[in-house]
């Protein structure tokens, strides 16, 4: 998948990062929901390896696929998750076809997605 190739090509530091890909459509409100999605995306992760510990140590690179900018519910969930886990890396895939605000044109450069 393209997302994993992008993550693998990053050379941001010598600290290893575990790539995780989740789809924004799966995100729901509730404590631990994003962590559960991450765990499900990593079926080969050993049982004694805990997502919370990896997040606390800043060892995750999370790619959130198919982000819709105007989705206020998921935006707030993502914002809270990132605020709680600031030491990790985040990549967002934002398809123009599903985001009217970023379709090519003169307004595209003015879009802000503050997390």
Order of alpha helices (4+ residues) and beta strands (2+ residues): alpha-beta-alpha-alpha-beta-alpha-beta
